[in-house]
Amino acid sequence: GSQIRSCQDKTFLPHDLLMARIAAVAKKHGLEGVSPDVTRIVSHATQERLRDLISKLSTIAEHRMEIYKM
Amino acid sequence: AQGTTGGPSGGVIDRRRLQELVKEVDPLEQMDDDVEETLLTIADNFIESVVSSACMMAKHRKSNTLEVKDVQLCLERNYNMWVPGFGSEELRP
């Protein structure tokens, strides 16, 4: 049959703080509830976003160092 | 530099977690304080923007509750990002 793989259980961002933050935004938009898995996906997406930025910055910084070496 | 917690706008992301992530990407990388600060701000804005558009998505489908699928749709459309591993949602090819 099909196999379901999940991403890691430990979240990148602190669950309670993130939950409070999301609930505040949701309330501002007039929503009443937030599904519990929302914090996990937001945490994971933020981690991926940062990981992508950091690896790009790291490449750019390496290029900058090459110029000094010449 | 500030303490271990929080971005400039009292964000949810921890400075130490950010440093761990940097080490994960490149163990030899040194990052200036102001670069860290900027990344924390970017992360903060990212959360705000994703959650806000997800809320609009939820409202659009006339729901009272923010759900994973709202966030997934925003990430896919605005950031070309697909986060797998949410077994409660229907499987997609």
Backbone of each chain as nested JSON, in Angstrom:
{
  "chains": [
    {"id": "A", "residues": [
      {"number": 1, "name": "GLY", "atoms": {"N": [0.824, -1.214, 0.0], "CA": [0.0, 0.0, 0.0], "C": [0.852, 1.255, 0.0]}},
      {"number": 2, "name": "SER", "atoms": {"N": [0.203, 2.409, 0.172], "CA": [0.965, 3.654, 0.15], "C": [1.589, 3.887, 1.517]}},
      {"number": 3, "name": "GLN", "atoms": {"N": [2.716, 4.558, 1.492], "CA": [3.429, 4.822, 2.731], "C": [3.381, 6.316, 3.003]}},
      {"number": 4, "name": "ILE", "atoms": {"N": [3.058, 6.672, 4.225], "CA": [3.019, 8.089, 4.568], "C": [4.247, 8.436, 5.401]}},
      {"number": 5, "name": "ARG", "atoms": {"N": [5.005, 9.408, 4.941], "CA": [6.169, 9.839, 5.701], "C": [5.884, 11.214, 6.28]}},
      {"number": 6, "name": "SER", "atoms": {"N": [6.236, 11.398, 7.516], "CA": [5.991, 12.692, 8.143], "C": [7.305, 13.424, 8.36]}},
      {"number": 7, "name": "CYS", "atoms": {"N": [7.212, 14.757, 8.44], "CA": [8.409, 15.507, 8.766], "C": [8.607, 15.457, 10.279]}},
      {"number": 8, "name": "GLN", "atoms": {"N": [9.765, 15.876, 10.715], "CA": [10.159, 15.715, 12.111], "C": [9.133, 16.281, 13.111]}},
      {"number": 9, "name": "ASP", "atoms": {"N": [9.096, 15.663, 14.265], "CA": [8.122, 16.064, 15.263], "C": [8.536, 17.312, 16.028]}},
      {"number": 10, "name": "LYS", "atoms": {"N": [9.823, 17.423, 16.312], "CA": [10.31, 18.578, 17.054], "C": [10.22, 19.809, 16.139]}},
      {"number": 11, "name": "THR", "atoms": {"N": [9.539, 20.852, 16.611], "CA": [9.369, 22.003, 15.728], "C": [10.524, 22.984, 15.88]}},
      {"number": 12, "name": "PHE", "atoms": {"N": [10.772, 23.689, 14.798], "CA": [11.85, 24.67, 14.749], "C": [11.537, 25.862, 15.652]}},
      {"number": 13, "name": "LEU", "atoms": {"N": [10.319, 26.305, 15.601], "CA": [9.911, 27.45, 16.415], "C": [9.158, 26.973, 17.653]}},
      {"number": 14, "name": "PRO", "atoms": {"N": [9.289, 27.689, 18.77], "CA": [8.577, 27.294, 20.0], "C": [7.062, 27.301, 19.787]}},
      {"number": 15, "name": "HIS", "atoms": {"N": [6.452, 26.145, 20.038], "CA": [5.045, 25.934, 19.702], "C": [4.098, 26.971, 20.309]}},
      {"number": 16, "name": "ASP", "atoms": {"N": [4.251, 27.22, 21.604], "CA": [3.291, 28.087, 22.29], "C": [3.336, 29.529, 21.79]}},
      {"number": 17, "name": "LEU", "atoms": {"N": [4.576, 30.035, 21.644], "CA": [4.736, 31.4, 21.152], "C": [4.153, 31.549, 19.752]}},
      {"number": 18, "name": "LEU", "atoms": {"N": [4.48, 30.563, 18.894], "CA": [4.007, 30.617, 17.511], "C": [2.49, 30.525, 17.45]}},
      {"number": 19, "name": "MET", "atoms": {"N": [1.935, 29.642, 18.286], "CA": [0.479, 29.475, 18.347], "C": [-0.195, 30.788, 18.723]}},
      {"number": 20, "name": "ALA", "atoms": {"N": [0.376, 31.478, 19.724], "CA": [-0.192, 32.751, 20.169], "C": [-0.15, 33.767, 19.033]}},
      {"number": 21, "name": "ARG", "atoms": {"N": [0.976, 33.781, 18.338], "CA": [1.165, 34.706, 17.227], "C": [0.143, 34.453, 16.116]}},
      {"number": 22, "name": "ILE", "atoms": {"N": [-0.021, 33.166, 15.75], "CA": [-0.954, 32.802, 14.683], "C": [-2.391, 33.111, 15.097]}},
      {"number": 23, "name": "ALA", "atoms": {"N": [-2.705, 32.791, 16.353], "CA": [-4.063, 33.043, 16.844], "C": [-4.39, 34.53, 16.8]}},
      {"number": 24, "name": "ALA", "atoms": {"N": [-3.38, 35.365, 17.097], "CA": [-3.596, 36.814, 17.073], "C": [-3.913, 37.285, 15.654]}},
      {"number": 25, "name": "VAL", "atoms": {"N": [-3.147, 36.788, 14.681], "CA": [-3.396, 37.175, 13.281], "C": [-4.778, 36.681, 12.838]}},
      {"number": 26, "name": "ALA", "atoms": {"N": [-5.094, 35.43, 13.21], "CA": [-6.383, 34.852, 12.827], "C": [-7.547, 35.671, 13.397]}},
      {"number": 27, "name": "LYS", "atoms": {"N": [-7.372, 36.099, 14.637], "CA": [-8.426, 36.884, 15.291], "C": [-8.635, 38.212, 14.569]}},
      {"number": 28, "name": "LYS", "atoms": {"N": [-7.509, 38.818, 14.166], "CA": [-7.562, 40.078, 13.44], "C": [-8.369, 39.944, 12.146]}},
      {"number": 29, "name": "HIS", "atoms": {"N": [-8.294, 38.749, 11.555], "CA": [-9.029, 38.499, 10.319], "C": [-10.447, 37.976, 10.587]}},
      {"number": 30, "name": "GLY", "atoms": {"N": [-10.821, 37.917, 11.854], "CA": [-12.175, 37.503, 12.197], "C": [-12.401, 35.997, 12.196]}},
      {"number": 31, "name": "LEU", "atoms": {"N": [-11.325, 35.228, 12.266], "CA": [-11.481, 33.776, 12.338], "C": [-11.587, 33.341, 13.796]}},
      {"number": 32, "name": "GLU", "atoms": {"N": [-12.311, 32.246, 14.019], "CA": [-12.521, 31.825, 15.414], "C": [-11.519, 30.791, 15.901]}},
      {"number": 33, "name": "GLY", "atoms": {"N": [-11.056, 29.95, 14.995], "CA": [-10.166, 28.884, 15.45], "C": [-8.991, 28.657, 14.533]}},
      {"number": 34, "name": "VAL", "atoms": {"N": [-7.999, 27.939, 15.064], "CA": [-6.827, 27.571, 14.284], "C": [-6.599, 26.069, 14.461]}},
      {"number": 35, "name": "SER", "atoms": {"N": [-6.535, 25.355, 13.361], "CA": [-6.289, 23.917, 13.418], "C": [-4.89, 23.642, 13.992]}},
      {"number": 36, "name": "PRO", "atoms": {"N": [-4.768, 22.635, 14.869], "CA": [-3.508, 22.44, 15.625], "C": [-2.267, 22.222, 14.756]}},
      {"number": 37, "name": "ASP", "atoms": {"N": [-2.431, 21.617, 13.576], "CA": [-1.27, 21.347, 12.727], "C": [-0.709, 22.591, 12.054]}},
      {"number": 38, "name": "VAL", "atoms": {"N": [-1.439, 23.699, 12.11], "CA": [-0.998, 24.924, 11.435], "C": [0.36, 25.394, 11.962]}},
      {"number": 39, "name": "THR", "atoms": {"N": [0.57, 25.292, 13.279], "CA": [1.871, 25.721, 13.826], "C": [3.01, 24.894, 13.244]}},
      {"number": 40, "name": "ARG", "atoms": {"N": [2.775, 23.588, 13.07], "CA": [3.845, 22.739, 12.543], "C": [4.218, 23.112, 11.121]}},
      {"number": 41, "name": "ILE", "atoms": {"N": [3.228, 23.382, 10.305], "CA": [3.559, 23.711, 8.913], "C": [4.204, 25.098, 8.824]}},
      {"number": 42, "name": "VAL", "atoms": {"N": [3.748, 26.049, 9.622], "CA": [4.352, 27.386, 9.592], "C": [5.8, 27.326, 10.092]}},
      {"number": 43, "name": "SER", "atoms": {"N": [6.014, 26.559, 11.159], "CA": [7.359, 26.397, 11.695], "C": [8.29, 25.778, 10.658]}},
      {"number": 44, "name": "HIS", "atoms": {"N": [7.811, 24.726, 10.032], "CA": [8.618, 24.028, 9.044], "C": [8.927, 24.922, 7.837]}},
      {"number": 45, "name": "ALA", "atoms": {"N": [7.924, 25.644, 7.367], "CA": [8.113, 26.521, 6.205], "C": [9.114, 27.632, 6.524]}},
      {"number": 46, "name": "THR", "atoms": {"N": [9.029, 28.184, 7.748], "CA": [9.966, 29.235, 8.143], "C": [11.392, 28.706, 8.16]}},
      {"number": 47, "name": "GLN", "atoms": {"N": [11.549, 27.487, 8.667], "CA": [12.863, 26.867, 8.701], "C": [13.42, 26.688, 7.284]}},
      {"number": 48, "name": "GLU", "atoms": {"N": [12.566, 26.215, 6.383], "CA": [13.015, 26.002, 4.996], "C": [13.366, 27.318, 4.317]}},
      {"number": 49, "name": "ARG", "atoms": {"N": [12.564, 28.342, 4.576], "CA": [12.8, 29.669, 4.012], "C": [14.169, 30.194, 4.462]}},
      {"number": 50, "name": "LEU", "atoms": {"N": [14.449, 30.05, 5.763], "CA": [15.729, 30.516, 6.303], "C": [16.887, 29.683, 5.773]}},
      {"number": 51, "name": "ARG", "atoms": {"N": [16.682, 28.365, 5.702], "CA": [17.736, 27.493, 5.213], "C": [18.141, 27.887, 3.786]}},
      {"number": 52, "name": "ASP", "atoms": {"N": [17.134, 28.172, 2.961], "CA": [17.38, 28.567, 1.577], "C": [18.163, 29.882, 1.521]}},
      {"number": 53, "name": "LEU", "atoms": {"N": [17.726, 30.86, 2.333], "CA": [18.408, 32.164, 2.36], "C": [19.853, 32.019, 2.822]}},
      {"number": 54, "name": "ILE", "atoms": {"N": [20.055, 31.247, 3.894], "CA": [21.396, 31.089, 4.46], "C": [22.339, 30.444, 3.447]}},
      {"number": 55, "name": "SER", "atoms": {"N": [21.851, 29.416, 2.725], "CA": [22.755, 28.761, 1.782], "C": [23.09, 29.689, 0.619]}},
      {"number": 56, "name": "LYS", "atoms": {"N": [22.131, 30.535, 0.219], "CA": [22.439, 31.521, -0.829], "C": [23.457, 32.545, -0.33]}},
      {"number": 57, "name": "LEU", "atoms": {"N": [23.231, 33.046, 0.888], "CA": [24.155, 34.032, 1.476], "C": [25.554, 33.447, 1.597]}},
      {"number": 58, "name": "SER", "atoms": {"N": [25.615, 32.185, 1.978], "CA": [26.889, 31.512, 2.157], "C": [27.655, 31.453, 0.826]}},
      {"number": 59, "name": "THR", "atoms": {"N": [26.938, 31.154, -0.255], "CA": [27.56, 31.124, -1.585], "C": [28.05, 32.509, -1.986]}},
      {"number": 60, "name": "ILE", "atoms": {"N": [27.206, 33.5, -1.761], "CA": [27.579, 34.877, -2.123], "C": [28.82, 35.324, -1.348]}},
      {"number": 61, "name": "ALA", "atoms": {"N": [28.848, 34.996, -0.045], "CA": [29.982, 35.392, 0.79], "C": [31.279, 34.74, 0.309]}},
      {"number": 62, "name": "GLU", "atoms": {"N": [31.183, 33.497, -0.152], "CA": [32.357, 32.815, -0.669], "C": [32.922, 33.542, -1.882]}},
      {"number": 63, "name": "HIS", "atoms": {"N": [32.03, 33.996, -2.744], "CA": [32.472, 34.734, -3.929], "C": [33.198, 36.014, -3.538]}},
      {"number": 64, "name": "ARG", "atoms": {"N": [32.66, 36.668, -2.515], "CA": [33.279, 37.908, -2.053], "C": [34.708, 37.638, -1.576]}},
      {"number": 65, "name": "MET", "atoms": {"N": [34.914, 36.499, -0.884], "CA": [36.241, 36.149, -0.394], "C": [37.207, 35.886, -1.551]}},
      {"number": 66, "name": "GLU", "atoms": {"N": [36.704, 35.282, -2.645], "CA": [37.57, 34.993, -3.794], "C": [38.244, 36.26, -4.304]}},
      {"number": 67, "name": "ILE", "atoms": {"N": [37.496, 37.363, -4.294], "CA": [38.037, 38.608, -4.823], "C": [39.253, 39.068, -4.014]}},
      {"number": 68, "name": "TYR", "atoms": {"N": [39.168, 38.889, -2.687], "CA": [40.293, 39.294, -1.846], "C": [41.542, 38.456, -2.114]}},
      {"number": 69, "name": "LYS", "atoms": {"N": [41.306, 37.182, -2.456], "CA": [42.433, 36.269, -2.642], "C": [43.266, 36.609, -3.877]}},
      {"number": 70, "name": "MET", "atoms": {"N": [42.618, 37.224, -4.893], "CA": [43.312, 37.446, -6.15], "C": [44.435, 38.469, -6.081]}}
    ]},
    {"id": "B", "residues": [
      {"number": 1, "name": "ALA", "atoms": {"N": [24.227, 43.571, 20.661], "CA": [23.284, 42.509, 20.281], "C": [22.293, 42.248, 21.407]}},
      {"number": 2, "name": "GLN", "atoms": {"N": [21.126, 41.736, 20.986], "CA": [20.104, 41.412, 21.968], "C": [20.393, 40.061, 22.607]}},
      {"number": 3, "name": "GLY", "atoms": {"N": [19.521, 39.645, 23.493], "CA": [19.678, 38.357, 24.161], "C": [19.388, 37.209, 23.221]}},
      {"number": 4, "name": "THR", "atoms": {"N": [19.015, 36.06, 23.787], "CA": [18.831, 34.889, 22.935], "C": [17.473, 34.85, 22.262]}},
      {"number": 5, "name": "THR", "atoms": {"N": [16.517, 35.572, 22.799], "CA": [15.178, 35.459, 22.217], "C": [14.804, 36.664, 21.385]}},
      {"number": 6, "name": "GLY", "atoms": {"N": [14.019, 36.36, 20.379], "CA": [13.268, 37.407, 19.729], "C": [13.965, 38.186, 18.643]}},
      {"number": 7, "name": "GLY", "atoms": {"N": [13.232, 38.501, 17.63], "CA": [13.677, 39.415, 16.599], "C": [13.352, 40.812, 17.049]}},
      {"number": 8, "name": "PRO", "atoms": {"N": [13.534, 41.756, 16.174], "CA": [13.321, 43.146, 16.518], "C": [11.88, 43.44, 16.956]}},
      {"number": 9, "name": "SER", "atoms": {"N": [10.918, 42.734, 16.365], "CA": [9.526, 43.036, 16.71], "C": [8.961, 42.008, 17.687]}},
      {"number": 10, "name": "GLY", "atoms": {"N": [9.831, 41.547, 18.604], "CA": [9.375, 40.569, 19.584], "C": [8.899, 39.298, 18.921]}},
      {"number": 11, "name": "GLY", "atoms": {"N": [9.631, 38.834, 17.924], "CA": [9.214, 37.687, 17.123], "C": [9.316, 36.374, 17.864]}},
      {"number": 12, "name": "VAL", "atoms": {"N": [8.898, 35.329, 17.204], "CA": [8.875, 34.02, 17.841], "C": [10.153, 33.234, 17.62]}},
      {"number": 13, "name": "ILE", "atoms": {"N": [11.021, 33.736, 16.757], "CA": [12.195, 32.933, 16.447], "C": [13.372, 33.246, 17.364]}},
      {"number": 14, "name": "ASP", "atoms": {"N": [14.018, 32.163, 17.761], "CA": [15.081, 32.197, 18.736], "C": [16.419, 32.371, 18.027]}},
      {"number": 15, "name": "ARG", "atoms": {"N": [17.247, 33.271, 18.533], "CA": [18.552, 33.521, 17.921], "C": [19.439, 32.264, 17.9]}},
      {"number": 16, "name": "ARG", "atoms": {"N": [19.316, 31.478, 18.968], "CA": [20.135, 30.269, 19.05], "C": [19.728, 29.238, 18.0]}},
      {"number": 17, "name": "ARG", "atoms": {"N": [18.413, 29.123, 17.741], "CA": [17.929, 28.189, 16.718], "C": [18.443, 28.61, 15.341]}},
      {"number": 18, "name": "LEU", "atoms": {"N": [18.479, 29.926, 15.126], "CA": [18.987, 30.445, 13.855], "C": [20.457, 30.077, 13.688]}},
      {"number": 19, "name": "GLN", "atoms": {"N": [21.236, 30.23, 14.767], "CA": [22.66, 29.89, 14.7], "C": [22.864, 28.397, 14.446]}},
      {"number": 20, "name": "GLU", "atoms": {"N": [22.012, 27.564, 15.051], "CA": [22.091, 26.123, 14.811], "C": [21.83, 25.798, 13.344]}},
      {"number": 21, "name": "LEU", "atoms": {"N": [20.856, 26.513, 12.775], "CA": [20.513, 26.294, 11.368], "C": [21.676, 26.696, 10.457]}},
      {"number": 22, "name": "VAL", "atoms": {"N": [22.321, 27.801, 10.796], "CA": [23.49, 28.25, 10.026], "C": [24.587, 27.187, 10.061]}},
      {"number": 23, "name": "LYS", "atoms": {"N": [24.841, 26.647, 11.254], "CA": [25.865, 25.598, 11.401], "C": [25.509, 24.348, 10.603]}},
      {"number": 24, "name": "GLU", "atoms": {"N": [24.2, 24.087, 10.51], "CA": [23.722, 22.931, 9.762], "C": [24.002, 23.106, 8.266]}},
      {"number": 25, "name": "VAL", "atoms": {"N": [23.785, 24.319, 7.779], "CA": [23.993, 24.607, 6.359], "C": [25.491, 24.61, 6.039]}},
      {"number": 26, "name": "ASP", "atoms": {"N": [26.265, 25.299, 6.872], "CA": [27.706, 25.352, 6.65], "C": [28.413, 25.479, 8.0]}},
      {"number": 27, "name": "PRO", "atoms": {"N": [29.059, 24.391, 8.447], "CA": [29.655, 24.374, 9.794], "C": [30.727, 25.448, 9.998]}},
      {"number": 28, "name": "LEU", "atoms": {"N": [31.32, 25.958, 8.917], "CA": [32.398, 26.934, 9.057], "C": [31.929, 28.373, 8.935]}},
      {"number": 29, "name": "GLU", "atoms": {"N": [30.623, 28.552, 8.699], "CA": [30.111, 29.898, 8.429], "C": [30.111, 30.771, 9.68]}},
      {"number": 30, "name": "GLN", "atoms": {"N": [30.6, 31.991, 9.534], "CA": [30.52, 32.999, 10.6], "C": [29.512, 34.041, 10.153]}},
      {"number": 31, "name": "MET", "atoms": {"N": [28.586, 34.394, 11.032], "CA": [27.575, 35.358, 10.623], "C": [27.586, 36.579, 11.531]}},
      {"number": 32, "name": "ASP", "atoms": {"N": [27.65, 37.756, 10.932], "CA": [27.636, 38.99, 11.708], "C": [26.31, 39.16, 12.449]}},
      {"number": 33, "name": "ASP", "atoms": {"N": [26.36, 39.91, 13.547], "CA": [25.151, 40.16, 14.334], "C": [24.047, 40.814, 13.524]}},
      {"number": 34, "name": "ASP", "atoms": {"N": [24.438, 41.789, 12.683], "CA": [23.385, 42.494, 11.95], "C": [22.775, 41.63, 10.844]}},
      {"number": 35, "name": "VAL", "atoms": {"N": [23.549, 40.657, 10.35], "CA": [22.968, 39.714, 9.387], "C": [21.938, 38.832, 10.095]}},
      {"number": 36, "name": "GLU", "atoms": {"N": [22.314, 38.373, 11.29], "CA": [21.369, 37.591, 12.098], "C": [20.089, 38.374, 12.336]}},
      {"number": 37, "name": "GLU", "atoms": {"N": [20.286, 39.629, 12.715], "CA": [19.154, 40.508, 12.994], "C": [18.221, 40.593, 11.782]}},
      {"number": 38, "name": "THR", "atoms": {"N": [18.833, 40.771, 10.602], "CA": [18.049, 40.877, 9.367], "C": [17.304, 39.582, 9.075]}},
      {"number": 39, "name": "LEU", "atoms": {"N": [17.984, 38.445, 9.271], "CA": [17.328, 37.162, 9.028], "C": [16.149, 36.95, 9.98]}},
      {"number": 40, "name": "LEU", "atoms": {"N": [16.314, 37.387, 11.228], "CA": [15.218, 37.276, 12.19], "C": [14.026, 38.109, 11.738]}},
      {"number": 41, "name": "THR", "atoms": {"N": [14.319, 39.319, 11.235], "CA": [13.244, 40.182, 10.734], "C": [12.554, 39.541, 9.527]}},
      {"number": 42, "name": "ILE", "atoms": {"N": [13.364, 38.983, 8.619], "CA": [12.794, 38.334, 7.437], "C": [11.879, 37.178, 7.847]}},
      {"number": 43, "name": "ALA", "atoms": {"N": [12.359, 36.37, 8.818], "CA": [11.56, 35.24, 9.289], "C": [10.242, 35.729, 9.889]}},
      {"number": 44, "name": "ASP", "atoms": {"N": [10.333, 36.803, 10.661], "CA": [9.152, 37.399, 11.277], "C": [8.137, 37.843, 10.236]}},
      {"number": 45, "name": "ASN", "atoms": {"N": [8.64, 38.569, 9.23], "CA": [7.763, 39.056, 8.165], "C": [7.16, 37.9, 7.374]}},
      {"number": 46, "name": "PHE", "atoms": {"N": [7.965, 36.862, 7.196], "CA": [7.504, 35.681, 6.472], "C": [6.295, 35.061, 7.177]}},
      {"number": 47, "name": "ILE", "atoms": {"N": [6.443, 34.866, 8.505], "CA": [5.348, 34.277, 9.279], "C": [4.092, 35.137, 9.173]}},
      {"number": 48, "name": "GLU", "atoms": {"N": [4.28, 36.443, 9.381], "CA": [3.162, 37.376, 9.327], "C": [2.449, 37.288, 7.972]}},
      {"number": 49, "name": "SER", "atoms": {"N": [3.25, 37.318, 6.901], "CA": [2.667, 37.347, 5.565], "C": [1.963, 36.033, 5.213]}},
      {"number": 50, "name": "VAL", "atoms": {"N": [2.608, 34.91, 5.556], "CA": [2.004, 33.609, 5.239], "C": [0.702, 33.413, 6.017]}},
      {"number": 51, "name": "VAL", "atoms": {"N": [0.749, 33.709, 7.322], "CA": [-0.443, 33.487, 8.139], "C": [-1.575, 34.42, 7.706]}},
      {"number": 52, "name": "SER", "atoms": {"N": [-1.235, 35.673, 7.376], "CA": [-2.247, 36.618, 6.918], "C": [-2.935, 36.139, 5.65]}},
      {"number": 53, "name": "SER", "atoms": {"N": [-2.129, 35.743, 4.645], "CA": [-2.799, 35.304, 3.41], "C": [-3.534, 33.989, 3.604]}},
      {"number": 54, "name": "ALA", "atoms": {"N": [-3.029, 33.139, 4.51], "CA": [-3.747, 31.892, 4.797], "C": [-5.118, 32.191, 5.418]}},
      {"number": 55, "name": "CYS", "atoms": {"N": [-5.148, 33.218, 6.281], "CA": [-6.425, 33.608, 6.893], "C": [-7.417, 34.069, 5.831]}},
      {"number": 56, "name": "MET", "atoms": {"N": [-6.904, 34.854, 4.861], "CA": [-7.79, 35.312, 3.788], "C": [-8.307, 34.13, 2.976]}},
      {"number": 57, "name": "MET", "atoms": {"N": [-7.433, 33.143, 2.806], "CA": [-7.818, 31.929, 2.093], "C": [-8.95, 31.219, 2.844]}},
      {"number": 58, "name": "ALA", "atoms": {"N": [-8.804, 31.109, 4.168], "CA": [-9.813, 30.45, 4.993], "C": [-11.15, 31.2, 4.891]}},
      {"number": 59, "name": "LYS", "atoms": {"N": [-11.07, 32.543, 4.93], "CA": [-12.288, 33.347, 4.818], "C": [-12.94, 33.128, 3.46]}},
      {"number": 60, "name": "HIS", "atoms": {"N": [-12.068, 33.009, 2.45], "CA": [-12.566, 32.845, 1.094], "C": [-13.376, 31.557, 0.945]}},
      {"number": 61, "name": "ARG", "atoms": {"N": [-12.949, 30.505, 1.671], "CA": [-13.77, 29.292, 1.573], "C": [-14.841, 29.268, 2.663]}},
      {"number": 62, "name": "LYS", "atoms": {"N": [-15.132, 30.442, 3.163], "CA": [-16.205, 30.661, 4.129], "C": [-16.087, 29.757, 5.346]}},
      {"number": 63, "name": "SER", "atoms": {"N": [-14.861, 29.681, 5.863], "CA": [-14.634, 28.873, 7.05], "C": [-14.33, 29.778, 8.234]}},
      {"number": 64, "name": "ASN", "atoms": {"N": [-14.576, 29.262, 9.433], "CA": [-14.255, 30.005, 10.651], "C": [-12.911, 29.609, 11.216]}},
      {"number": 65, "name": "THR", "atoms": {"N": [-12.338, 28.559, 10.628], "CA": [-11.109, 27.997, 11.176], "C": [-9.982, 28.025, 10.158]}},
      {"number": 66, "name": "LEU", "atoms": {"N": [-8.802, 28.411, 10.624], "CA": [-7.615, 28.377, 9.777], "C": [-7.087, 26.951, 9.746]}},
      {"number": 67, "name": "GLU", "atoms": {"N": [-6.922, 26.412, 8.537], "CA": [-6.478, 25.027, 8.436], "C": [-5.181, 24.901, 7.648]}},
      {"number": 68, "name": "VAL", "atoms": {"N": [-4.581, 23.697, 7.795], "CA": [-3.298, 23.44, 7.141], "C": [-3.374, 23.697, 5.639]}},
      {"number": 69, "name": "LYS", "atoms": {"N": [-4.492, 23.306, 5.025], "CA": [-4.587, 23.465, 3.568], "C": [-4.533, 24.935, 3.138]}},
      {"number": 70, "name": "ASP", "atoms": {"N": [-4.999, 25.839, 3.988], "CA": [-4.902, 27.27, 3.662], "C": [-3.438, 27.705, 3.597]}},
      {"number": 71, "name": "VAL", "atoms": {"N": [-2.686, 27.263, 4.601], "CA": [-1.265, 27.612, 4.659], "C": [-0.52, 26.979, 3.478]}},
      {"number": 72, "name": "GLN", "atoms": {"N": [-0.854, 25.706, 3.214], "CA": [-0.2, 25.017, 2.099], "C": [-0.408, 25.739, 0.78]}},
      {"number": 73, "name": "LEU", "atoms": {"N": [-1.64, 26.196, 0.551], "CA": [-1.948, 26.886, -0.702], "C": [-1.15, 28.183, -0.833]}},
      {"number": 74, "name": "CYS", "atoms": {"N": [-1.039, 28.932, 0.265], "CA": [-0.268, 30.185, 0.264], "C": [1.194, 29.932, -0.025]}},
      {"number": 75, "name": "LEU", "atoms": {"N": [1.739, 28.918, 0.647], "CA": [3.159, 28.605, 0.465], "C": [3.435, 28.203, -0.979]}},
      {"number": 76, "name": "GLU", "atoms": {"N": [2.49, 27.45, -1.532], "CA": [2.667, 26.971, -2.89], "C": [2.578, 28.123, -3.888]}},
      {"number": 77, "name": "ARG", "atoms": {"N": [1.583, 28.97, -3.692], "CA": [1.349, 30.051, -4.663], "C": [2.334, 31.199, -4.511]}},
      {"number": 78, "name": "ASN", "atoms": {"N": [2.61, 31.599, -3.276], "CA": [3.438, 32.798, -3.073], "C": [4.93, 32.497, -2.98]}},
      {"number": 79, "name": "TYR", "atoms": {"N": [5.271, 31.302, -2.527], "CA": [6.69, 31.009, -2.303], "C": [7.168, 29.775, -3.06]}},
      {"number": 80, "name": "ASN", "atoms": {"N": [6.306, 29.202, -3.879], "CA": [6.654, 28.011, -4.633], "C": [7.231, 26.925, -3.718]}},
      {"number": 81, "name": "MET", "atoms": {"N": [6.578, 26.756, -2.578], "CA": [7.082, 25.875, -1.535], "C": [6.023, 24.819, -1.219]}},
      {"number": 82, "name": "TRP", "atoms": {"N": [6.43, 23.565, -1.241], "CA": [5.486, 22.508, -0.879], "C": [6.013, 21.781, 0.348]}},
      {"number": 83, "name": "VAL", "atoms": {"N": [5.28, 21.865, 1.449], "CA": [5.712, 21.207, 2.677], "C": [4.969, 19.881, 2.824]}},
      {"number": 84, "name": "PRO", "atoms": {"N": [5.675, 18.772, 2.68], "CA": [5.016, 17.47, 2.768], "C": [4.918, 16.995, 4.21]}},
      {"number": 85, "name": "GLY", "atoms": {"N": [4.238, 15.884, 4.42], "CA": [4.26, 15.244, 5.723], "C": [3.095, 15.585, 6.618]}},
      {"number": 86, "name": "PHE", "atoms": {"N": [2.018, 16.081, 6.036], "CA": [0.853, 16.344, 6.859], "C": [-0.216, 15.324, 6.518]}},
      {"number": 87, "name": "GLY", "atoms": {"N": [-0.103, 14.161, 7.178], "CA": [-0.871, 12.977, 6.838], "C": [-2.377, 13.141, 6.936]}},
      {"number": 88, "name": "SER", "atoms": {"N": [-2.823, 14.141, 7.696], "CA": [-4.255, 14.326, 7.852], "C": [-4.882, 14.87, 6.561]}},
      {"number": 89, "name": "GLU", "atoms": {"N": [-4.035, 15.493, 5.732], "CA": [-4.545, 16.033, 4.474], "C": [-4.568, 14.943, 3.413]}},
      {"number": 90, "name": "GLU", "atoms": {"N": [-5.364, 15.168, 2.386], "CA": [-5.4, 14.172, 1.32], "C": [-4.061, 14.161, 0.583]}},
      {"number": 91, "name": "LEU", "atoms": {"N": [-3.677, 12.964, 0.133], "CA": [-2.402, 12.82, -0.562], "C": [-2.474, 13.443, -1.948]}},
      {"number": 92, "name": "ARG", "atoms": {"N": [-1.363, 14.051, -2.335], "CA": [-1.307, 14.658, -3.669], "C": [-0.143, 14.06, -4.436]}},
      {"number": 93, "name": "PRO", "atoms": {"N": [-0.276, 13.98, -5.752], "CA": [0.799, 13.372, -6.53], "C": [2.084, 14.186, -6.475]}}
    ]}
  ]
}
